[in-house]
Amino acid sequence: MPRFLRAESALAFSSLFLIASNSPAKQAAQSAGQPVKAPQKIQRPPLFFREDWKLDPKVPNPTPELEHTIGQGDLTNSNLELKMYGDKNGPVVVYQGNDDITFVMTLLCTANCAVALRDKNNDVDLTGLAKIRWRTKENGFHFLHPIVKLANGTWLVGDHADGYTTDWVDTEIAIVDVRWRNLDIENVVEGKDGKWVDNPDLSKVEEIGFTDLMRGSGHGMGGGSRVDWIEVYGKPVPRGAGSQNAQ
């Protein structure tokens, strides 16, 4: 018999053996009342919120630039509340005509500053495959970090840091890969203990935001952060009326 015919015969025999040996196992499981397990699907959480910003036409712009300190009226998502910490006058919302883009920037912060967003009705579960996505542009030695406020009032800042880019960049942050430190939210600096917070409970997060942990260098290309939009993916958790942080 030619060699290739012997090879084909051996392959066919192996296939029949595998089919024959596998089939009785399935039949035995089914006859014993044991369901055949289907492959589990990956469960990715839904979009919890997205914020794109707008320039509130009711607020005057104090300079020739189309910009002013960001306020509640500059949010496009009516379900969100704006929270600011540290220098509350420094973060501004800007409309840039040549890009037709509206963004928040920290270049005018004269001290450390942070911007956060809070859903009016729900906390968010950031466990599992939860993530944050944002479109940013960084200048100088500034690095943009995610921050979260837990339902018990604890503030954390993540080690994920987006640095200098020539143009706008979309980034996806897997929360499970982020390491956290305590955040002194009043001064927007790392906690004094200098320790990593191992396994924080991220099942109920009340606020999500960002900071570069530095003051800005003013208008120009010196140093600061720009955020075009931000998305948070996680399961909503209704905020109980008895929550210590309910407002």
Accessible surface in RSA format (square Angstrom, percent):
REM  Atomic radii and reference values for relative SASA: ProtOr
REM  Chains: A
REM  Algorithm: Lee & Richards
REM  Probe-radius: 1.40
REM  Slices: 20
REM RES _ NUM      All-atoms   Total-Side   Main-Chain    Non-polar    All polar
REM                ABS   REL    ABS   REL    ABS   REL    ABS   REL    ABS   REL
RES MET A   1   149.41  77.4  85.67  56.7  63.73 151.7  92.60  78.7  56.80  75.3
RES PRO A   2    70.67  51.5  57.99  52.9  12.68  46.1  70.05  57.8   0.62   3.8
RES ARG A   3   194.48  81.7 186.51  95.1   7.98  19.0  68.76  94.0 125.72  76.2
RES PHE A   4   130.76  65.4 124.67  77.2   6.09  15.9 129.03  78.2   1.73   4.9
RES LEU A   5    70.79  39.4  70.18  50.2   0.61   1.5  70.18  49.3   0.61   1.6
RES ARG A   6   123.62  51.9 117.39  59.8   6.23  14.8  52.47  71.7  71.14  43.1
RES ALA A   7    62.60  57.6  48.25  74.5  14.35  32.7  57.61  81.1   4.99  13.2
RES GLU A   8   107.19  61.5 101.30  76.6   5.89  14.0  39.45  76.3  67.74  55.3
RES SER A   9    62.41  52.7  50.53  67.4  11.87  27.4  36.43  77.6  25.97  36.4
RES ALA A  10    59.76  55.0  49.92  77.0   9.85  22.4  58.46  82.3   1.30   3.4
RES LEU A  11   125.53  69.9 121.45  86.9   4.08  10.3 124.98  87.8   0.55   1.5
RES ALA A  12    55.26  50.8  47.35  73.1   7.91  18.0  54.62  76.9   0.64   1.7
RES PHE A  13   142.91  71.5 140.47  87.0   2.43   6.3 142.30  86.3   0.61   1.7
RES SER A  14    54.40  46.0  51.11  68.2   3.28   7.6  25.86  55.1  28.53  40.0
RES SER A  15    49.42  41.8  46.05  61.5   3.36   7.8  28.35  60.4  21.06  29.5
RES LEU A  16   118.57  66.0 115.99  83.0   2.58   6.5 116.39  81.7   2.18   5.9
RES PHE A  17   125.99  63.0 120.46  74.6   5.52  14.4 125.45  76.1   0.54   1.5
RES LEU A  18   117.56  65.5 115.75  82.8   1.81   4.6 115.98  81.5   1.57   4.2
RES ILE A  19   116.28  66.2 111.51  83.1   4.77  11.5 115.76  83.4   0.51   1.4
RES ALA A  20    61.57  56.6  50.13  77.4  11.44  26.0  58.39  82.2   3.17   8.4
RES SER A  21    57.81  48.9  34.88  46.6  22.93  52.8  35.48  75.6  22.33  31.3
RES ASN A  22    77.28  53.3  73.15  70.7   4.12   9.9  18.84  45.3  58.44  56.5
RES SER A  23    42.63  36.0  38.33  51.2   4.30   9.9  23.58  50.2  19.05  26.7
RES PRO A  24    73.61  53.6  69.00  62.9   4.61  16.8  70.46  58.2   3.15  19.6
RES ALA A  25    60.55  55.7  45.81  70.7  14.74  33.5  54.08  76.2   6.47  17.1
RES LYS A  26   106.94  52.2 104.54  64.1   2.39   5.7  54.65  49.2  52.28  55.7
RES GLN A  27   112.89  63.1 108.96  79.6   3.93   9.4  36.71  78.1  76.18  57.8
RES ALA A  28    58.82  54.1  49.41  76.3   9.41  21.4  55.27  77.8   3.55   9.4
RES ALA A  29    28.64  26.3  23.77  36.7   4.87  11.1  28.07  39.5   0.57   1.5
RES GLN A  30   110.48  61.8  91.25  66.7  19.23  45.8  29.83  63.5  80.66  61.2
RES SER A  31    99.55  84.1  55.66  74.3  43.88 101.1  53.59 114.1  45.96  64.4
RES ALA A  32    71.00  65.3  32.83  50.7  38.18  86.8  45.72  64.4  25.28  67.0
RES GLY A  33    63.26  78.0   0.00   N/A  63.26  78.0  36.76 100.9  26.50  59.3
RES GLN A  34   110.58  61.8 107.29  78.4   3.29   7.8  31.21  66.4  79.37  60.2
RES PRO A  35   117.47  85.6  94.85  86.5  22.62  82.2 106.31  87.8  11.17  69.4
RES VAL A  36    85.06  56.0  57.15  51.7  27.91  67.2  61.54  53.5  23.51  63.8
RES LYS A  37   190.05  92.7 162.33  99.6  27.72  66.0 110.19  99.2  79.86  85.1
RES ALA A  38    79.55  73.1  58.62  90.5  20.93  47.6  62.80  88.4  16.75  44.4
RES PRO A  39   128.73  93.8 103.70  94.5  25.04  91.0 116.01  95.8  12.72  79.1
RES GLN A  40   177.12  99.0 144.33 105.5  32.79  78.1  52.45 111.6 124.67  94.6
RES LYS A  41   173.80  84.8 154.29  94.7  19.51  46.5 101.71  91.6  72.09  76.8
RES ILE A  42   116.32  66.2  87.84  65.4  28.47  68.6  94.17  67.8  22.14  60.1
RES GLN A  43   146.60  82.0 128.51  93.9  18.10  43.1  58.99 125.6  87.61  66.5
RES ARG A  44   163.67  68.7 135.70  69.2  27.98  66.6  45.87  62.7 117.81  71.4
RES PRO A  45    22.52  16.4   9.59   8.7  12.93  47.0  14.24  11.8   8.29  51.5
RES PRO A  46    73.32  53.4  62.66  57.1  10.66  38.7  73.23  60.5   0.09   0.6
RES LEU A  47    86.07  47.9  60.72  43.4  25.36  63.7  60.72  42.6  25.36  68.2
RES PHE A  48    30.63  15.3   8.35   5.2  22.28  58.0  10.79   6.5  19.84  56.8
RES PHE A  49     7.15   3.6   2.48   1.5   4.67  12.1   7.15   4.3   0.00   0.0
RES ARG A  50    79.89  33.5  71.21  36.3   8.68  20.7  30.11  41.1  49.78  30.2
RES GLU A  51     0.00   0.0   0.00   0.0   0.00   0.0   0.00   0.0   0.00   0.0
RES ASP A  52    53.38  37.4  50.09  49.9   3.29   7.8  20.87  49.1  32.51  32.4
RES TRP A  53     8.39   3.4   0.00   0.0   8.39  19.7   0.00   0.0   8.39  13.6
RES LYS A  54    94.25  46.0  92.30  56.6   1.96   4.7  40.71  36.6  53.55  57.0
RES LEU A  55    39.13  21.8  24.12  17.3  15.02  37.7  24.12  16.9  15.02  40.4
RES ASP A  56    19.55  13.7  18.33  18.2   1.22   2.9   1.21   2.9  18.34  18.3
RES PRO A  57   124.42  90.7  85.58  78.0  38.84 141.2  96.66  79.8  27.76 172.5
RES LYS A  58   186.05  90.8 152.07  93.3  33.98  80.9 103.28  93.0  82.78  88.2
RES VAL A  59    58.07  38.2  52.21  47.3   5.85  14.1  53.31  46.3   4.76  12.9
RES PRO A  60   111.59  81.3  96.60  88.1  14.99  54.5 108.35  89.5   3.24  20.2
RES ASN A  61    49.01  33.8  25.51  24.7  23.49  56.6   4.99  12.0  44.01  42.5
RES PRO A  62   112.19  81.8  68.58  62.5  43.61 158.5  81.96  67.7  30.23 187.9
RES THR A  63    55.76  39.7  44.11  44.7  11.65  27.8  49.19  66.1   6.57   9.9
RES PRO A  64   141.53 103.1 102.46  93.4  39.07 142.0 115.96  95.7  25.57 158.9
RES GLU A  65    93.30  53.6  90.19  68.2   3.11   7.4  13.49  26.1  79.81  65.2
RES LEU A  66    86.50  48.2  82.47  59.0   4.03  10.1  82.47  57.9   4.03  10.9
RES GLU A  67     7.69   4.4   7.63   5.8   0.06   0.1   2.39   4.6   5.31   4.3
RES HIS A  68     7.91   4.3   5.41   3.8   2.50   6.4   7.91   8.2   0.00   0.0
RES THR A  69    54.08  38.5  41.80  42.4  12.28  29.3  25.01  33.6  29.07  43.9
RES ILE A  70     3.55   2.0   0.00   0.0   3.55   8.6   0.00   0.0   3.55   9.6
RES GLY A  71    27.56  34.0   0.00   N/A  27.56  34.0  27.50  75.5   0.06   0.1
RES GLN A  72    88.35  49.4  76.32  55.8  12.03  28.7  60.66 129.1  27.70  21.0
RES GLY A  73    33.16  40.9   0.00   N/A  33.16  40.9  24.37  66.9   8.79  19.7
RES ASP A  74     1.06   0.7   1.06   1.1   0.00   0.0   0.00   0.0   1.06   1.1
RES LEU A  75    11.13   6.2   1.74   1.2   9.39  23.6   1.74   1.2   9.39  25.3
RES THR A  76    66.23  47.1  35.19  35.7  31.04  74.0  32.84  44.1  33.39  50.5
RES ASN A  77    31.70  21.9  24.47  23.6   7.23  17.4  11.31  27.2  20.39  19.7
RES SER A  78    89.89  76.0  73.35  97.9  16.54  38.1  54.95 117.0  34.94  49.0
RES ASN A  79    82.47  56.9  82.17  79.4   0.30   0.7   5.29  12.7  77.18  74.6
RES LEU A  80     0.08   0.0   0.08   0.1   0.00   0.0   0.08   0.1   0.00   0.0
RES GLU A  81    44.48  25.5  44.48  33.7   0.00   0.0  15.00  29.0  29.49  24.1
RES LEU A  82    25.84  14.4   7.42   5.3  18.42  46.3   7.42   5.2  18.42  49.6
RES LYS A  83    43.32  21.1  40.44  24.8   2.89   6.9  18.28  16.5  25.04  26.7
RES MET A  84    34.57  17.9  23.83  15.8  10.74  25.6  23.83  20.3  10.74  14.2
RES TYR A  85    36.33  17.0  35.49  20.2   0.84   2.2  28.44  21.4   7.89   9.7
RES GLY A  86    28.65  35.3   0.00   N/A  28.65  35.3  10.11  27.7  18.54  41.5
RES ASP A  87    23.84  16.7  14.51  14.4   9.34  22.1  11.98  28.2  11.87  11.8
RES LYS A  88   120.03  58.6 114.95  70.5   5.08  12.1  58.12  52.3  61.90  65.9
RES ASN A  89   116.44  80.3 110.28 106.6   6.16  14.8  24.79  59.7  91.65  88.6
RES GLY A  90     3.49   4.3   0.00   N/A   3.49   4.3   3.46   9.5   0.03   0.1
RES PRO A  91     0.00   0.0   0.00   0.0   0.00   0.0   0.00   0.0   0.00   0.0
RES VAL A  92     7.52   4.9   7.52   6.8   0.00   0.0   7.52   6.5   0.00   0.0
RES VAL A  93     0.00   0.0   0.00   0.0   0.00   0.0   0.00   0.0   0.00   0.0
RES VAL A  94    14.13   9.3  14.13  12.8   0.00   0.0  14.13  12.3   0.00   0.0
RES TYR A  95    72.52  33.9  64.73  36.8   7.79  20.3  43.55  32.7  28.97  35.7
RES GLN A  96    52.68  29.5  48.93  35.8   3.75   8.9  20.08  42.8  32.59  24.7
RES GLY A  97    48.72  60.1   0.00   N/A  48.72  60.1  23.33  64.0  25.40  56.9
RES ASN A  98   136.33  94.0  89.89  86.9  46.43 111.8  47.91 115.3  88.41  85.5
RES ASP A  99    74.45  52.1  50.78  50.5  23.67  56.0  10.73  25.3  63.71  63.5
RES ASP A 100   111.03  77.8  90.00  89.6  21.02  49.7  28.10  66.1  82.93  82.7
RES ILE A 101    17.45   9.9  13.13   9.8   4.32  10.4  17.45  12.6   0.00   0.0
RES THR A 102    23.65  16.8  18.20  18.4   5.45  13.0   4.88   6.6  18.77  28.4
RES PHE A 103     3.34   1.7   3.34   2.1   0.00   0.0   3.34   2.0   0.00   0.0
RES VAL A 104     0.64   0.4   0.12   0.1   0.52   1.3   0.12   0.1   0.52   1.4
RES MET A 105     8.37   4.3   8.35   5.5   0.02   0.1   4.02   3.4   4.34   5.8
RES THR A 106     3.05   2.2   2.94   3.0   0.12   0.3   2.81   3.8   0.25   0.4
RES LEU A 107     1.07   0.6   0.63   0.5   0.44   1.1   0.63   0.4   0.44   1.2
RES LEU A 108    49.50  27.6  38.33  27.4  11.17  28.1  41.93  29.4   7.57  20.4
RES CYS A 109     0.97   0.7   0.00   0.0   0.97   2.3   0.00   0.0   0.97   1.0
RES THR A 110    97.32  69.2  84.14  85.3  13.18  31.4  61.99  83.3  35.33  53.4
RES ALA A 111    52.14  47.9  47.72  73.6   4.42  10.0  52.14  73.4   0.00   0.0
RES ASN A 112    28.23  19.5  24.71  23.9   3.51   8.5   4.25  10.2  23.98  23.2
RES CYS A 113     0.38   0.3   0.09   0.1   0.29   0.7   0.00   0.0   0.38   0.4
RES ALA A 114     1.36   1.3   0.00   0.0   1.36   3.1   1.36   1.9   0.00   0.0
RES VAL A 115     0.83   0.5   0.73   0.7   0.10   0.2   0.73   0.6   0.10   0.3
RES ALA A 116     0.00   0.0   0.00   0.0   0.00   0.0   0.00   0.0   0.00   0.0
RES LEU A 117     1.46   0.8   1.40   1.0   0.06   0.1   1.40   1.0   0.06   0.2
RES ARG A 118     3.72   1.6   3.44   1.8   0.28   0.7   0.28   0.4   3.44   2.1
RES ASP A 119    13.49   9.4  11.97  11.9   1.52   3.6   0.12   0.3  13.37  13.3
RES LYS A 120    97.79  47.7  79.67  48.9  18.12  43.1  38.32  34.5  59.47  63.3
RES ASN A 121    97.81  67.4  88.34  85.4   9.47  22.8  23.07  55.5  74.74  72.2
RES ASN A 122    36.59  25.2  35.94  34.7   0.64   1.6   0.00   0.0  36.59  35.4
RES ASP A 123     2.47   1.7   2.19   2.2   0.28   0.7   0.28   0.7   2.19   2.2
RES VAL A 124     0.09   0.1   0.09   0.1   0.00   0.0   0.09   0.1   0.00   0.0
RES ASP A 125    18.74  13.1  17.73  17.6   1.01   2.4   0.42   1.0  18.32  18.3
RES LEU A 126     1.95   1.1   0.13   0.1   1.82   4.6   0.13   0.1   1.82   4.9
RES THR A 127    62.95  44.8  51.67  52.4  11.27  26.9  45.06  60.5  17.89  27.0
RES GLY A 128    51.23  63.2   0.00   N/A  51.23  63.2  40.25 110.5  10.98  24.6
RES LEU A 129    86.37  48.1  72.88  52.1  13.49  33.9  75.74  53.2  10.63  28.6
RES ALA A 130     1.01   0.9   0.06   0.1   0.95   2.2   0.06   0.1   0.95   2.5
RES LYS A 131    46.63  22.7  46.63  28.6   0.00   0.0  16.04  14.4  30.59  32.6
RES ILE A 132     0.02   0.0   0.02   0.0   0.00   0.0   0.02   0.0   0.00   0.0
RES ARG A 133    59.57  25.0  59.57  30.4   0.00   0.0   5.20   7.1  54.37  32.9
RES TRP A 134     0.05   0.0   0.05   0.0   0.00   0.0   0.05   0.0   0.00   0.0
RES ARG A 135    68.71  28.9  68.71  35.0   0.00   0.0   6.49   8.9  62.23  37.7
RES THR A 136     3.15   2.2   3.09   3.1   0.06   0.1   0.00   0.0   3.15   4.8
RES LYS A 137    36.13  17.6  36.02  22.1   0.12   0.3   0.78   0.7  35.36  37.7
RES GLU A 138     0.63   0.4   0.63   0.5   0.00   0.0   0.63   1.2   0.00   0.0
RES ASN A 139     0.76   0.5   0.76   0.7   0.00   0.0   0.00   0.0   0.76   0.7
RES GLY A 140    28.59  35.3   0.00   N/A  28.59  35.3  20.69  56.8   7.90  17.7
RES PHE A 141   179.06  89.6 171.24 106.1   7.82  20.3 172.53 104.6   6.52  18.7
RES HIS A 142     8.38   4.6   8.08   5.6   0.29   0.8   2.59   2.7   5.78   6.7
RES PHE A 143    96.19  48.1  95.25  59.0   0.94   2.4  95.25  57.8   0.94   2.7
RES LEU A 144     0.00   0.0   0.00   0.0   0.00   0.0   0.00   0.0   0.00   0.0
RES HIS A 145    29.23  16.0  29.23  20.3   0.00   0.0  18.71  19.3  10.52  12.2
RES PRO A 146     0.00   0.0   0.00   0.0   0.00   0.0   0.00   0.0   0.00   0.0
RES ILE A 147     0.00   0.0   0.00   0.0   0.00   0.0   0.00   0.0   0.00   0.0
RES VAL A 148     0.03   0.0   0.03   0.0   0.00   0.0   0.03   0.0   0.00   0.0
RES LYS A 149    25.09  12.2  25.09  15.4   0.00   0.0   5.61   5.0  19.47  20.7
RES LEU A 150    12.61   7.0  12.61   9.0   0.00   0.0  12.61   8.9   0.00   0.0
RES ALA A 151    21.99  20.2  17.36  26.8   4.63  10.5  18.31  25.8   3.68   9.7
RES ASN A 152    96.29  66.4  76.04  73.5  20.25  48.8  34.68  83.5  61.61  59.5
RES GLY A 153    29.74  36.7   0.00   N/A  29.74  36.7  14.16  38.9  15.58  34.9
RES THR A 154    48.86  34.7  40.60  41.2   8.26  19.7  26.78  36.0  22.07  33.4
RES TRP A 155    19.32   7.8  13.90   6.7   5.42  12.7   7.53   4.0  11.79  19.1
RES LEU A 156     0.31   0.2   0.31   0.2   0.00   0.0   0.31   0.2   0.00   0.0
RES VAL A 157     6.73   4.4   5.02   4.5   1.71   4.1   5.02   4.4   1.71   4.6
RES GLY A 158     2.28   2.8   0.00   N/A   2.28   2.8   0.42   1.2   1.86   4.2
RES ASP A 159    64.87  45.4  41.23  41.0  23.63  55.9  20.83  49.0  44.04  43.9
RES HIS A 160    47.34  25.9  39.09  27.2   8.25  21.1  29.55  30.5  17.79  20.7
RES ALA A 161    42.98  39.5  17.19  26.5  25.79  58.7  17.19  24.2  25.79  68.3
RES ASP A 162    21.19  14.8  18.41  18.3   2.78   6.6   8.29  19.5  12.90  12.9
RES GLY A 163    17.90  22.1   0.00   N/A  17.90  22.1   7.18  19.7  10.73  24.0
RES TYR A 164   133.50  62.3 107.57  61.2  25.92  67.5  75.94  57.1  57.55  70.9
RES THR A 165    34.34  24.4  28.72  29.1   5.62  13.4  33.56  45.1   0.78   1.2
RES THR A 166   112.35  79.9  96.04  97.4  16.30  38.9  72.68  97.6  39.67  60.0
RES ASP A 167    90.07  63.1  87.60  87.2   2.47   5.8  28.00  65.9  62.07  61.9
RES TRP A 168    26.56  10.7   7.10   3.4  19.46  45.7   6.50   3.5  20.06  32.5
RES VAL A 169    61.18  40.3  57.69  52.2   3.50   8.4  61.18  53.2   0.00   0.0
RES ASP A 170    80.48  56.4  55.04  54.8  25.43  60.1  19.93  46.9  60.55  60.4
RES THR A 171    24.80  17.6  19.91  20.2   4.89  11.7  19.21  25.8   5.59   8.4
RES GLU A 172   102.62  58.9  76.13  57.6  26.48  63.1  23.34  45.1  79.28  64.7
RES ILE A 173     3.63   2.1   1.81   1.3   1.82   4.4   3.63   2.6   0.00   0.0
RES ALA A 174    42.83  39.4  36.44  56.2   6.39  14.5  36.54  51.5   6.30  16.7
RES ILE A 175     3.18   1.8   0.90   0.7   2.28   5.5   0.90   0.6   2.28   6.2
RES VAL A 176   105.26  69.3  74.23  67.2  31.03  74.8  83.18  72.3  22.08  59.9
RES ASP A 177   112.24  78.6  83.77  83.4  28.47  67.3  33.47  78.8  78.77  78.6
RES VAL A 178    15.48  10.2   3.20   2.9  12.29  29.6   3.75   3.3  11.74  31.8
RES ARG A 179   119.77  50.3 115.87  59.1   3.90   9.3  50.84  69.5  68.93  41.8
RES TRP A 180     5.35   2.1   4.56   2.2   0.79   1.8   2.92   1.6   2.42   3.9
RES ARG A 181    65.00  27.3  65.00  33.1   0.00   0.0  17.25  23.6  47.74  28.9
RES ASN A 182    47.97  33.1  47.66  46.1   0.31   0.8  15.86  38.2  32.11  31.0
RES LEU A 183    12.60   7.0   0.00   0.0  12.60  31.7   0.84   0.6  11.76  31.7
RES ASP A 184    50.09  35.1  40.28  40.1   9.81  23.2  23.99  56.5  26.10  26.0
RES ILE A 185    20.81  11.8  18.66  13.9   2.15   5.2  18.66  13.4   2.15   5.8
RES GLU A 186   131.93  75.7 118.47  89.6  13.45  32.0  51.29  99.2  80.64  65.8
RES ASN A 187    92.64  63.9  82.65  79.9   9.99  24.1  17.80  42.8  74.84  72.3
RES VAL A 188     0.00   0.0   0.00   0.0   0.00   0.0   0.00   0.0   0.00   0.0
RES VAL A 189    56.57  37.2  56.35  51.0   0.22   0.5  56.57  49.2   0.00   0.0
RES GLU A 190    87.88  50.5  78.68  59.5   9.20  21.9  21.17  41.0  66.71  54.5
RES GLY A 191    17.45  21.5   0.00   N/A  17.45  21.5  10.02  27.5   7.43  16.6
RES LYS A 192   215.22 105.0 175.53 107.7  39.70  94.5 126.51 113.9  88.71  94.5
RES ASP A 193    77.87  54.5  46.57  46.3  31.30  74.0  38.35  90.3  39.52  39.4
RES GLY A 194    44.98  55.5   0.00   N/A  44.98  55.5  25.71  70.5  19.28  43.2
RES LYS A 195   142.50  69.5 138.42  84.9   4.08   9.7  84.78  76.3  57.72  61.5
RES TRP A 196    87.52  35.1  71.19  34.5  16.33  38.3  56.63  30.2  30.89  50.1
RES VAL A 197    40.46  26.6  32.47  29.4   7.98  19.2  35.10  30.5   5.35  14.5
RES ASP A 198   113.05  79.2  89.46  89.0  23.59  55.8  29.15  68.6  83.90  83.7
RES ASN A 199   145.95 100.6 112.66 108.9  33.29  80.2  34.83  83.8 111.12 107.4
RES PRO A 200    30.88  22.5  11.10  10.1  19.79  71.9  18.69  15.4  12.20  75.8
RES ASP A 201    99.08  69.4  85.46  85.1  13.62  32.2  42.78 100.7  56.30  56.2
RES LEU A 202    16.19   9.0  15.28  10.9   0.91   2.3  15.28  10.7   0.91   2.5
RES SER A 203    39.55  33.4  38.14  50.9   1.41   3.3  26.78  57.0  12.77  17.9
RES LYS A 204    79.05  38.6  77.17  47.3   1.88   4.5  38.72  34.9  40.33  43.0
RES VAL A 205     0.60   0.4   0.00   0.0   0.60   1.4   0.00   0.0   0.60   1.6
RES GLU A 206     3.34   1.9   1.14   0.9   2.20   5.2   0.42   0.8   2.92   2.4
RES GLU A 207     1.19   0.7   1.19   0.9   0.00   0.0   0.00   0.0   1.19   1.0
RES ILE A 208     1.67   1.0   1.67   1.2   0.00   0.0   1.67   1.2   0.00   0.0
RES GLY A 209     1.03   1.3   0.00   N/A   1.03   1.3   1.03   2.8   0.00   0.0
RES PHE A 210     1.99   1.0   1.65   1.0   0.34   0.9   1.65   1.0   0.34   1.0
RES THR A 211     0.52   0.4   0.00   0.0   0.52   1.3   0.52   0.7   0.00   0.0
RES ASP A 212     3.43   2.4   0.13   0.1   3.31   7.8   0.00   0.0   3.43   3.4
RES LEU A 213    30.77  17.1  18.16  13.0  12.61  31.7  18.16  12.8  12.61  33.9
RES MET A 214    79.63  41.2  76.06  50.3   3.57   8.5  65.86  56.0  13.77  18.2
RES ARG A 215   140.19  58.9 135.92  69.3   4.28  10.2  52.48  71.7  87.71  53.2
RES GLY A 216     3.65   4.5   0.00   N/A   3.65   4.5   0.62   1.7   3.03   6.8
RES SER A 217    71.48  60.4  33.42  44.6  38.06  87.7  42.38  90.2  29.10  40.8
RES GLY A 218    21.41  26.4   0.00   N/A  21.41  26.4  20.03  55.0   1.38   3.1
RES HIS A 219   103.42  56.5  74.05  51.5  29.37  75.1  55.69  57.4  47.74  55.5
RES GLY A 220    40.91  50.4   0.00   N/A  40.91  50.4  33.39  91.6   7.52  16.8
RES MET A 221   124.32  64.4 104.55  69.2  19.77  47.1  85.72  72.9  38.60  51.1
RES GLY A 222    46.59  57.5   0.00   N/A  46.59  57.5  32.61  89.5  13.98  31.3
RES GLY A 223     3.68   4.5   0.00   N/A   3.68   4.5   3.68  10.1   0.00   0.0
RES GLY A 224     0.00   0.0   0.00   N/A   0.00   0.0   0.00   0.0   0.00   0.0
RES SER A 225     0.26   0.2   0.06   0.1   0.20   0.5   0.06   0.1   0.20   0.3
RES ARG A 226    24.75  10.4  24.75  12.6   0.00   0.0   2.44   3.3  22.31  13.5
RES VAL A 227     0.61   0.4   0.61   0.6   0.00   0.0   0.61   0.5   0.00   0.0
RES ASP A 228    14.83  10.4  14.83  14.8   0.00   0.0   0.00   0.0  14.83  14.8
RES TRP A 229    22.69   9.1  22.69  11.0   0.00   0.0  13.82   7.4   8.87  14.4
RES ILE A 230     0.23   0.1   0.23   0.2   0.00   0.0   0.23   0.2   0.00   0.0
RES GLU A 231    11.90   6.8  11.90   9.0   0.00   0.0   0.00   0.0  11.90   9.7
RES VAL A 232     0.00   0.0   0.00   0.0   0.00   0.0   0.00   0.0   0.00   0.0
RES TYR A 233    43.60  20.4  43.60  24.8   0.00   0.0  21.76  16.4  21.84  26.9
RES GLY A 234     0.00   0.0   0.00   N/A   0.00   0.0   0.00   0.0   0.00   0.0
RES LYS A 235   112.08  54.7 111.99  68.7   0.09   0.2  61.99  55.8  50.09  53.4
RES PRO A 236    69.96  51.0  54.89  50.0  15.07  54.8  54.89  45.3  15.07  93.6
RES VAL A 237    37.73  24.8  37.10  33.6   0.63   1.5  37.73  32.8   0.00   0.0
RES PRO A 238   105.28  76.7  95.18  86.8  10.10  36.7  95.18  78.6  10.10  62.8
RES ARG A 239    31.26  13.1   9.19   4.7  22.07  52.5   7.72  10.6  23.54  14.3
RES GLY A 240    39.50  48.7   0.00   N/A  39.50  48.7  36.93 101.3   2.57   5.8
RES ALA A 241   108.55  99.8  68.93 106.4  39.62  90.1  78.92 111.1  29.63  78.5
RES GLY A 242    78.70  97.1   0.00   N/A  78.70  97.1  43.67 119.8  35.03  78.5
RES SER A 243    31.18  26.3   9.56  12.8  21.62  49.8  15.52  33.0  15.66  21.9
RES GLN A 244   141.13  78.9  97.44  71.2  43.69 104.0  45.23  96.3  95.90  72.7
RES ASN A 245    20.50  14.1  15.76  15.2   4.74  11.4   5.80  14.0  14.70  14.2
RES ALA A 246    45.06  41.4  21.88  33.8  23.18  52.7  22.41  31.6  22.65  60.0
RES GLN A 247   149.96  83.9  72.64  53.1  77.32 184.1  69.73 148.4  80.23  60.9
END  Absolute sums over single chains surface
CHAIN  1 A    13820.6      10934.2       2886.4       7972.3       5848.3
END  Absolute sums over all chains
TOTAL         13820.6      10934.2       2886.4       7972.3       5848.3
